[in-house]
Amino acid sequence: MASTLLSIQVIPKTPNGEDSYPYVDRAIEVIQQSGVKYQVNPLETTMEGELEELLDVVRKMHEALVEAGSPSIISQIKIAHSGGAGFSMDKLTEKYR
């Protein structure tokens, strides 16, 4: 069972001041290709899994944005970890759905 939730907001700088949404879309593609459980929200994306695996996804996101031409990237990350049962995105939000 997953023990970590990691939420990330990427803020890529664009080479010529163009729209950053294509870069954000590319970062989300990396998450989709990773196979981890995730949920895209308006201001951040939350992933669920093991910490090491999720941090590897973050690294791959940054690499993909550099390859796409972003000269710099800021990521705001929140990490929640628990060894207890019932710690998941679904469990933590079920009363709101």
ABEGO torsion letter per residue (X at the ends): XBABBBBBBBBBBBAAGBBAAAAAAAAAAAAAAAGBBBBBBAABBBBBEBAAAAAAAAAAAAAAAAAAGBABBBBBBBBBBBABBGBBAAAAAAAAX
